[in-house]
Amino acid sequence: MKVKIHKIHREGRGILIVLFLILALLNVASYFVIQTQWIFTVFLSLSILLYLVAVNFFRSPRRVYPGYFNEEKDIIASADGVVVAVEEVMENAYFKDKRIQVSIFMNLFNVHANWFPVAGKVLHVSHQDGRFMSAYLPKSSTENERSTIVIEMPNGEQVLARQIAGACARRIVTYAEVGDECSIDEHMGFIKFGSRVDLYLPLNTEILVKIGDKTVGGITKIAQLPFEE
């Protein structure tokens, strides 16, 4: 049996080192201050649990899409999480027309790296300041702090991916830059703590997921464009 080992994402390495040092110092100090053994044991156990949760949050699995990937048709999930919205909406920030919105919510225990949803060329990258409401709420798409990435597929269709900060997330990291050639195996960015990713797709897109479905970033096929006749 092969043991699956995850790397630690580069966004978390510094945080984990600092957290380890802080917890180590606190536990050394508590060892000499706390006279009751069981209280110290509880404190130590909680410290270890906290650190393991942090390590789990910043894990960075290597993903390779299984099977055949059609660069002109297939749209893949950008994040681990659960689908919280599938609907036709007006996208007023960039396209200024109707699109199909598919939203994936990430909780504290999901991988928080974000993958490119399609292969192609990055046309647009922008960042908008905003609020920090719960990312599960629909209005977080337009009111929370967010980053917008627009990718042109080889067939000329454009897909918009939006990284959205949540109530706990205070930093969105976007690696995509205008002019980049991207693939679904590459990280588009990273959002620290609870958050979501919205995808805005052409109206003729066939959606393959529904609300409540769980997704795996870089793996789950969530939609496809129709084949030309």
NORQUI-V814595 format. One record per pair of residues at least 24 apart in sequence whose C-alpha atoms are under 6 Angstrom apart, sorted by sequence separation. I is the first residue (numbers start at 0). J is the second residue. D is the distance in whole Angstrom. If there is no record, write none. Layout:
# NORQUI-V814595
i,j,d
I,J,D
I,J,D
This chain:
# NORQUI-V814595
i,j,d
80,104,5
124,148,5
168,192,5
80,105,5
123,148,6
167,192,6
168,193,6
123,149,5
167,193,6
122,149,6
121,149,6
122,150,6
165,193,5
121,150,4
165,194,4
79,109,6
120,150,5
164,194,5
120,151,5
134,165,4
163,194,6
119,151,5
133,165,5
163,195,5
119,152,4
132,165,6
133,166,5
163,196,6
119,153,6
131,165,5
132,166,5
162,196,5
183,217,6
78,113,5
131,166,5
161,196,5
77,113,5
161,197,5
77,114,5
160,197,6
77,115,6
160,198,5
77,116,5
159,198,6
76,116,6
159,199,5
75,116,5
158,199,6
74,116,6
158,200,5
74,117,5
11,57,5
70,118,6
8,57,5
7,57,6
8,58,6
7,58,5
8,59,5
6,58,6
7,59,5
56,108,6
5,58,6
6,59,5
5,59,6
123,177,6
5,60,5
122,177,5
121,177,5
121,178,5
121,179,5
120,179,6
120,180,5
134,194,5
119,180,6
120,181,6
134,195,6
119,181,5
118,181,5
118,182,4
118,183,6
117,183,6
116,183,6
115,183,5
114,185,6
114,186,4
115,187,5
113,186,6
114,187,5
113,187,5
113,188,5
113,189,6
112,189,4
111,189,6
111,190,6
71,153,6
71,154,5
107,192,6
107,193,5
106,193,5
105,193,6
105,194,5
105,195,5
104,195,4
103,195,6
103,196,5
102,196,6
102,197,4
101,197,6
101,198,5
100,198,6
100,199,5
99,199,5
98,199,6
99,200,5
98,200,5
98,201,5
99,202,6
114,217,6
98,202,5
84,210,6
83,210,5
82,210,5
82,211,5
81,211,6
82,212,5
81,212,6
81,213,4
80,213,6
81,214,6
80,214,5
79,214,5
79,215,4
79,216,5
78,216,4
77,216,5
76,216,5
76,217,6
75,217,6
76,219,5
75,219,6
75,220,4
76,221,6
74,220,6
75,221,5
74,222,5
74,223,6
73,223,5
72,223,5
72,224,5
64,218,5
